[in-house]
C-alpha cells in the first residue's frame, strides 16, 4: 500500500474508497501502471525502453499461462488477475501505449493525443471496474471518457516536468496555432502562449471529464467508486483555469486534505 501511495497518490486515494477486499488488487494495478509509465525516465535509449516494455509483455503472458516471474509487482498482479478474472487485452493496451513515451515527437493533432490518452489510461479504469465486479465492456464509454479526461489533465499539469526532459505532449497543430515550437515550450518562454495552448487541451479534457461524470450518475455505488478519479480531474481543471492555465503556478494543484474532502463528498453523496 505504501508503494502504491508513493507511486500514484491520487488514484491511491481513490482506491481507499472502494471495498476493502478490492484494494489490494487496485494497488497492484497502480504499481504495474507506474512501472510501465516510468520506463522512459529510467532508460537512456529507445531500444532499452522497448526491452523493458517487452519484459512486461512477457511477464503478463506468463501470468496468463499459469506461471509468473519472481518480482514483487508481478506476484501481486498475478494474484489480482486470478482473483478477479482480469482481462488480458487491457494490460496489453497499457503496455503498447507506453511505446509512444519513447518518442519525443509531439502528437500530430488533438485526435492523436486523445488516442494516446485513451490507450494509456482507459484500460486501467476498465481493470478497476472489473475488480469492482462490473462488466467492463458494457462500461467502455465511461472508462474511455474517464481515462481521456484524466490523462489529458495530467499531461497538461506535467508540462513543465516533460519540458525539462525535452518532451512536449502539446499537439503540433495546437503549437502552430499558438505560435509555439518545441524549443520555446522547453525553454519556458512565451508563458502566455503556453497558457493558451494548455487551455486548448484542457478544454478537451474538460469535455471528457464532464461526459464521464454524466455517464457515471446511473452506475451502482460500488461501481461508481471505481471511477472516482474523474472527480479529481474536474477539480484539477478548475484549479488550472483559476491559475490562467499556467501549470508552473504552485496554486495549480490540490492539497491532500482538499482531495480527500472532494472524494469523501463524492463517495458519500454519489456525485
C-alpha positions as CSV (number, residue, x, y, z in Angstrom):
1,X,0.0,0.0,0.0
2,X,2.8,2.4,0.8
3,X,4.4,1.9,-2.5
4,X,1.2,2.4,-4.4
5,X,0.6,5.7,-2.4
6,X,4.1,6.9,-3.3
7,X,3.8,5.9,-7.0
8,X,0.3,7.3,-7.7
9,X,-1.1,9.3,-4.7
10,X,-4.3,10.5,-6.4
11,X,-5.5,7.1,-7.6
12,X,-4.3,5.5,-4.4
13,X,-6.6,7.9,-2.5
14,X,-9.4,7.0,-4.9
15,X,-8.8,3.3,-4.2
16,X,-9.3,3.8,-0.4
17,X,-13.0,4.5,-1.1
18,X,-13.5,1.1,-2.6
19,X,-14.4,-2.1,-0.7
20,X,-11.6,-3.4,1.5
21,X,-11.3,-6.7,-0.4
22,X,-10.8,-4.8,-3.7
23,X,-8.0,-2.5,-2.6
24,X,-5.1,-4.9,-2.8
25,X,-5.8,-5.6,-6.4
26,X,-6.2,-1.9,-7.2
27,X,-2.9,-1.2,-5.5
28,X,-1.2,-3.9,-7.6
29,X,-2.7,-2.3,-10.8
30,X,-1.4,1.1,-9.8
31,X,2.1,-0.3,-9.2
32,X,2.1,-2.1,-12.6
33,X,1.0,1.1,-14.3
34,X,3.7,3.1,-12.5
35,X,6.3,0.6,-13.6
36,X,5.5,0.9,-17.3
37,X,4.9,4.7,-17.1
38,X,8.3,5.3,-15.7
39,X,10.2,3.3,-18.4
40,X,11.1,6.4,-20.4
41,X,12.6,8.1,-17.4
42,X,14.9,5.3,-16.5
43,X,16.4,4.4,-19.9
44,X,18.8,6.4,-22.0
45,X,18.0,4.8,-25.3
46,X,14.7,3.9,-27.1
47,X,15.8,0.3,-27.6
48,X,16.3,-0.1,-23.8
49,X,12.8,1.2,-23.2
50,X,11.4,-1.3,-25.7
51,X,13.3,-4.1,-24.0
52,X,11.7,-3.1,-20.6
53,X,8.2,-3.0,-22.1
54,X,8.8,-6.4,-23.8
55,X,9.8,-7.7,-20.3
56,X,6.4,-6.7,-19.0
57,X,4.6,-8.2,-22.0
58,X,6.3,-11.5,-21.3
59,X,5.5,-11.2,-17.6
60,X,1.8,-10.7,-18.3
61,X,1.9,-13.6,-20.8
62,X,3.4,-15.9,-18.2
63,X,0.8,-15.0,-15.7
64,X,-2.0,-15.9,-18.1
65,X,-0.1,-19.1,-18.9
66,X,-0.4,-20.0,-15.2
67,X,3.1,-19.0,-14.2
68,X,4.8,-15.8,-13.2
69,X,8.2,-14.2,-12.7
70,X,9.8,-13.6,-9.3
71,X,9.1,-9.9,-9.0
72,X,7.2,-8.2,-6.2
73,X,4.8,-6.3,-8.6
74,X,4.3,-9.3,-10.8
75,X,3.5,-11.5,-7.8
76,X,0.7,-9.2,-6.6
77,X,-0.5,-8.6,-10.1
78,X,-0.8,-12.4,-10.7
79,X,-3.0,-12.7,-7.6
80,X,-5.2,-9.8,-8.7
81,X,-5.6,-11.3,-12.2
82,X,-6.6,-14.7,-10.8
83,X,-8.8,-13.4,-8.1
84,X,-10.8,-11.0,-10.2
85,X,-10.6,-12.6,-13.7
86,X,-9.0,-9.5,-15.2
87,X,-8.9,-9.2,-19.0
88,X,-5.5,-9.7,-20.6
89,X,-6.0,-7.2,-23.5
90,X,-6.3,-4.3,-21.1
91,X,-2.8,-4.9,-19.9
92,X,-1.5,-5.3,-23.4
93,X,-3.1,-1.9,-24.4
94,X,-1.5,-0.2,-21.5
95,X,2.0,-1.6,-22.4
96,X,1.6,-0.8,-26.1
97,X,0.6,2.8,-25.3
98,X,3.9,3.4,-23.5
99,X,5.8,2.8,-26.7
100,X,4.8,6.4,-27.6
101,X,6.6,7.6,-24.5
102,X,9.9,6.6,-26.1
103,X,9.3,9.0,-29.0
104,X,9.8,12.7,-28.1
105,X,7.9,13.9,-31.2
106,X,4.7,15.8,-30.2
107,X,1.5,14.2,-31.4
108,X,0.3,15.5,-34.7
109,X,-3.1,16.8,-33.6
110,X,-5.6,16.6,-30.7
111,X,-7.2,13.4,-32.0
112,X,-3.8,11.6,-31.9
113,X,-3.3,12.9,-28.4
114,X,-6.8,11.8,-27.3
115,X,-6.0,8.3,-28.7
116,X,-2.8,8.2,-26.6
117,X,-4.7,9.4,-23.6
118,X,-7.3,6.7,-24.0
119,X,-4.9,3.9,-24.5
120,X,-2.6,4.9,-21.7
121,X,-5.4,5.4,-19.1
122,X,-8.8,3.9,-20.0
123,X,-7.7,0.3,-19.8
124,X,-6.6,0.9,-16.2
125,X,-10.2,2.2,-15.5
126,X,-11.6,-0.9,-17.2
127,X,-9.4,-3.1,-15.0
128,X,-10.6,-1.2,-11.9
129,X,-14.2,-1.7,-13.0
130,X,-13.6,-5.5,-13.3
131,X,-12.1,-5.5,-9.8
132,X,-15.4,-3.9,-8.7
133,X,-17.3,-6.7,-10.3
134,X,-18.7,-4.8,-13.2
135,X,-18.8,-5.9,-16.9
136,X,-16.1,-3.6,-18.2
137,X,-17.2,-4.0,-21.8
138,X,-20.6,-2.6,-21.0
139,X,-19.0,0.4,-19.3
140,X,-16.5,1.1,-22.1
141,X,-17.7,4.6,-22.7
142,X,-17.5,5.5,-19.0
143,X,-13.9,4.2,-18.9
144,X,-13.0,5.9,-22.1
145,X,-14.1,9.4,-21.1
146,X,-12.8,8.9,-17.5
147,X,-9.4,7.8,-18.9
148,X,-9.0,10.5,-21.5
149,X,-10.1,13.3,-19.1
150,X,-7.6,12.0,-16.5
151,X,-4.7,11.6,-18.9
152,X,-5.1,14.9,-20.7
153,X,-5.4,16.7,-17.4
154,X,-2.3,15.0,-16.1
155,X,-0.3,15.7,-19.3
156,X,-1.0,19.5,-19.1
157,X,-0.2,19.6,-15.4
158,X,3.1,17.7,-16.1
159,X,4.0,20.0,-19.0
160,X,6.9,21.7,-17.0
161,X,8.3,18.3,-16.0
162,X,8.1,17.0,-19.5
163,X,9.6,20.2,-21.0
164,X,12.6,19.9,-18.7
165,X,13.2,16.5,-20.3
166,X,12.9,17.9,-23.8
167,X,9.5,16.3,-24.3
168,X,6.3,18.2,-25.3
169,X,2.9,16.5,-25.4
170,X,1.0,19.5,-26.8
171,X,-0.2,18.6,-30.3
172,X,1.7,20.1,-33.2
173,X,-1.4,21.8,-34.6
174,X,-2.0,23.5,-31.2
175,X,1.6,24.6,-31.1
176,X,1.3,26.1,-34.5
177,X,-2.0,27.8,-33.7
178,X,-0.5,29.5,-30.6
179,X,2.8,30.4,-32.2
180,X,4.9,27.9,-30.3
181,X,7.7,25.5,-31.1
182,X,9.1,22.6,-29.1
183,X,12.1,24.8,-28.3
184,X,10.1,27.7,-26.9
185,X,8.0,25.4,-24.7
186,X,11.1,23.5,-23.4
187,X,12.8,26.9,-22.8
188,X,9.8,28.1,-20.7
189,X,9.5,31.2,-22.9
190,X,6.3,32.8,-24.1
191,X,4.3,31.8,-21.0
192,X,1.1,33.5,-22.3
193,X,1.2,31.4,-25.5
194,X,2.0,28.3,-23.5
195,X,-1.1,29.0,-21.3
196,X,-3.2,29.4,-24.4
197,X,-2.0,26.0,-25.7
198,X,-2.7,24.4,-22.3
199,X,-6.1,25.9,-22.3
200,X,-7.0,24.3,-25.7
201,X,-6.0,20.9,-24.5
202,X,-7.6,21.4,-21.1
203,X,-10.9,22.3,-22.8
204,X,-10.9,18.9,-24.5
205,X,-10.1,17.2,-21.2
206,X,-13.0,19.0,-19.6
207,X,-15.4,17.7,-22.2
208,X,-14.4,14.2,-21.5
209,X,-14.4,14.7,-17.7
210,X,-17.9,16.2,-17.9
211,X,-19.2,13.3,-20.1
212,X,-17.7,10.8,-17.7
213,X,-19.5,12.5,-14.7
214,X,-22.8,12.4,-16.6
215,X,-22.4,8.7,-17.5
216,X,-21.4,7.6,-14.1
217,X,-24.5,9.0,-12.4
218,X,-26.6,5.9,-13.2
219,X,-24.0,3.4,-12.0
220,X,-24.3,1.4,-8.8
221,X,-22.5,3.0,-6.0
222,X,-19.8,0.3,-5.8
223,X,-19.0,0.7,-9.5
224,X,-19.1,4.5,-9.3
225,X,-16.2,4.3,-6.8
226,X,-14.0,2.7,-9.4
227,X,-14.2,5.9,-11.4
228,X,-13.7,8.4,-8.7
229,X,-10.7,9.8,-10.4
230,X,-12.9,11.9,-12.7
231,X,-13.9,13.9,-9.6
232,X,-10.2,14.9,-9.2
233,X,-9.8,15.5,-13.0
234,X,-12.6,18.1,-12.8
235,X,-11.1,19.7,-9.7
236,X,-7.6,19.9,-11.2
237,X,-9.1,21.5,-14.4
238,X,-11.0,24.1,-12.4
239,X,-7.8,24.9,-10.4
240,X,-5.7,25.1,-13.6
241,X,-8.2,27.5,-15.1
242,X,-8.2,29.7,-12.0
243,X,-4.4,30.0,-12.4
244,X,-4.7,31.2,-16.0
245,X,-3.8,27.7,-17.3
246,X,-0.3,28.2,-16.1
247,X,0.9,24.7,-15.0
248,X,4.0,26.3,-13.3
249,X,1.8,28.1,-10.9
250,X,2.2,26.5,-7.4
251,X,-1.6,27.0,-6.9
252,X,-2.4,24.8,-9.9
253,X,-2.6,21.7,-7.7
254,X,-4.8,20.3,-5.0
255,X,-3.7,19.7,-1.4
256,X,-4.2,16.2,0.1
257,X,-6.9,17.4,2.5
258,X,-8.9,19.0,-0.2
259,X,-8.6,15.9,-2.4
260,X,-9.8,13.8,0.5
261,X,-12.7,16.1,1.0
262,X,-13.8,16.0,-2.6
263,X,-13.6,12.2,-2.8
264,X,-15.4,11.7,0.5
265,X,-18.2,14.0,-0.6
266,X,-18.5,12.2,-3.9
267,X,-18.4,8.8,-2.3
268,X,-21.0,9.6,0.3
269,X,-23.4,11.5,-1.9
270,X,-22.9,9.6,-5.1
271,X,-21.6,12.5,-7.2
